[in-house]
Amino acid sequence: MRGGARRAAREAYDYLSPRLGAPPLSSNGHERAAEGANEADGPLSAACGRAVYTRRVLTRPFGPTGVKVSVIGQGTWHMGEDRRLKKDEIAALRLGIELGQTHIDTAEMYADGHAEEIVAEAVGGQRDRVFIATKVLPSNASYKGTLAACERSLKRLRTDHIDLYLVHWWSGRHPIEETMRAMVELCASGKTRFAGVSNFDVEQMQAAQATLGKVPLACNQVLYHLRDRDIEKDVVPYCKRERIAVVGYTPLARGGFMRGAVADVAKRLGKTPRQVALNFLTRRPSLFAIPKATRPEHVRENAGALDFTLSPRDLSAIDAEHRR
Ligand SMILES: NC(=O)c1ccc[n+]([C@@H]2O[C@H](COP(=O)([O-])OP(=O)(O)OC[C@H]3O[C@@H](n4cnc5c(N)ncnc54)[C@H](OP(=O)(O)O)[C@@H]3O)[C@@H](O)[C@H]2O)c1
């Protein structure tokens, strides 16, 4: 990892580690997506060998934007850190796009901007198919700093607009009014289509929305996996009420666990535990997930997470086991 990236990753780790270790809280119950959460919305892809992996990923309206965004997207944290993996990372993102995982999440923090460059290479020639989210570091999130960071991201992403620009986490350094004033300006100029936040609690979201004025808060990107369902307590209900999209990061808990109820359900349905987990985590209309995968078999597996329906019994079994 390069110097700046290492520093930024440490800063992020300091911020995130208490949350990553946090115990799960109970669910508020289930709710199927009104549009039919598990219907495939596209043709089978020739890029895949097995039927279980071949459906295109479902899209649904993204919060208040009305834009249809893939429910399962692609993360990019740690991409761009090792030059030897560059080809594989670009190929993985391209495969994901081919399979319909067109919501790509990155950040200026990731590999000190090199992840954005990987995204640019993967997206080349198909910008219109892709919904790109990137993030400004809180340390850069002054008014002028946000504008400048956005320019740098645009350059690295080789695009004239970002679809979704997020504050990576609440800044203790710069007032939210300043950051959001820049976000409003970026939306007005078309440099970013939508503004959002990441790792904000309800109070912080309210403060962000208040300072955004007429620009709607499009999303909150937050930690969400089977062992950490903290957001179901307040963030998810608030976002549902306010029509804000909730994008769950680290949905596979970095590839780990997947035993017990989730594995039992997967076995019965002929799916994999991770497909069941992703399906469960996106079971409500406001929920999206952005797993990161570099291995093609992982990309294919994740892309096949929505072509089946979890029954109320399946949902309850998973809910009960992962409830505190
Ligand atoms: N806003 C924030 O503060 C924040 C914080 C963390 C993450 N994020 C975003 O969320 C994205 C996802 O989170 P994450 O990268 O922390 O964790 P994750 O997506 O839960 O896990 C990524 C790991 O799981 C592996 N994996 C992916 N699909 C798999 C599969 N089907 N079977 C087995 N292993 C699989 C990947 O392996 P391979 O790569 O080898 O395929 C990688 O090692 C990030 O990349 C980033 O874009 C945002």
The ligand as a MOL file (V3000), in Angstrom:
LIG
                    3D

  0  0  0     0  0            999 V3000
M  V30 BEGIN CTAB
M  V30 COUNTS 48 52 0 0 0
M  V30 BEGIN ATOM
M  V30 1 N -18.1890 3.9890 3.3130 0
M  V30 2 C -17.3060 3.3160 4.0340 0
M  V30 3 O -16.8100 3.7790 5.0820 0
M  V30 4 C -16.9030 1.9510 3.5810 0
M  V30 5 C -16.2030 1.0940 4.4500 0
M  V30 6 C -15.8820 -0.1860 3.9950 0
M  V30 7 C -16.2360 -0.5820 2.7090 0
M  V30 8 N -16.8850 0.2910 1.8670 0 CHG=1
M  V30 9 C -17.2520 -0.0990 0.4780 0
M  V30 10 O -17.9330 -1.3410 0.5150 0
M  V30 11 C -17.2520 -2.2880 -0.3070 0
M  V30 12 C -17.4390 -3.6870 0.2180 0
M  V30 13 O -16.9410 -3.8280 1.5300 0
M  V30 14 P -15.5860 -4.6170 1.8800 0
M  V30 15 O -14.6970 -4.5930 0.7020 0
M  V30 16 O -15.1200 -4.0460 3.1590 0 CHG=-1
M  V30 17 O -16.0840 -6.0830 2.2450 0
M  V30 18 P -16.9420 -7.2420 1.5320 0
M  V30 19 O -17.4770 -6.8140 0.2310 0
M  V30 20 O -17.8870 -7.7320 2.5590 0
M  V30 21 O -15.8270 -8.3650 1.3400 0
M  V30 22 C -14.8080 -8.2870 0.3880 0
M  V30 23 C -14.0180 -9.5860 0.4990 0
M  V30 24 O -14.8900 -10.6970 0.2940 0
M  V30 25 C -14.4240 -11.4990 -0.7590 0
M  V30 26 N -15.5730 -11.9450 -1.5150 0
M  V30 27 C -16.3690 -11.2110 -2.3410 0
M  V30 28 N -17.3510 -11.9620 -2.8650 0
M  V30 29 C -17.1800 -13.2060 -2.3410 0
M  V30 30 C -17.8400 -14.4180 -2.5090 0
M  V30 31 N -18.9250 -14.5160 -3.2900 0
M  V30 32 N -17.3900 -15.5190 -1.8220 0
M  V30 33 C -16.3050 -15.4330 -0.9970 0
M  V30 34 N -15.6260 -14.2990 -0.8200 0
M  V30 35 C -16.0550 -13.1970 -1.4790 0
M  V30 36 C -13.5030 -10.6340 -1.5840 0
M  V30 37 O -12.5420 -11.4640 -2.2030 0
M  V30 38 P -11.8640 -11.1550 -3.6400 0
M  V30 39 O -11.6570 -9.6810 -3.7170 0
M  V30 40 O -10.6230 -11.9730 -3.5950 0
M  V30 41 O -12.8110 -11.6470 -4.7140 0
M  V30 42 C -12.9130 -9.7100 -0.5320 0
M  V30 43 O -11.8320 -10.3420 0.0880 0
M  V30 44 C -15.7940 -1.7750 -0.2740 0
M  V30 45 O -15.0000 -2.3590 -1.2760 0
M  V30 46 C -16.0190 -0.2850 -0.4070 0
M  V30 47 O -16.2990 0.0680 -1.7390 0
M  V30 48 C -17.2510 1.5230 2.2970 0
M  V30 END ATOM
M  V30 BEGIN BOND
M  V30 1 1 1 2
M  V30 2 2 2 3
M  V30 3 1 2 4
M  V30 4 1 4 5
M  V30 5 2 4 48
M  V30 6 2 5 6
M  V30 7 1 6 7
M  V30 8 2 7 8
M  V30 9 1 8 9
M  V30 10 1 8 48
M  V30 11 1 9 10
M  V30 12 1 9 46
M  V30 13 1 10 11
M  V30 14 1 11 12
M  V30 15 1 11 44
M  V30 16 1 12 13
M  V30 17 1 13 14
M  V30 18 2 14 15
M  V30 19 1 14 16
M  V30 20 1 14 17
M  V30 21 1 17 18
M  V30 22 2 18 19
M  V30 23 1 18 20
M  V30 24 1 18 21
M  V30 25 1 21 22
M  V30 26 1 22 23
M  V30 27 1 23 24
M  V30 28 1 23 42
M  V30 29 1 24 25
M  V30 30 1 25 26
M  V30 31 1 25 36
M  V30 32 1 26 27
M  V30 33 1 26 35
M  V30 34 2 27 28
M  V30 35 1 28 29
M  V30 36 1 29 30
M  V30 37 2 29 35
M  V30 38 1 30 31
M  V30 39 2 30 32
M  V30 40 1 32 33
M  V30 41 2 33 34
M  V30 42 1 34 35
M  V30 43 1 36 37
M  V30 44 1 36 42
M  V30 45 1 37 38
M  V30 46 2 38 39
M  V30 47 1 38 40
M  V30 48 1 38 41
M  V30 49 1 42 43
M  V30 50 1 44 45
M  V30 51 1 44 46
M  V30 52 1 46 47
M  V30 END BOND
M  V30 END CTAB
M  END
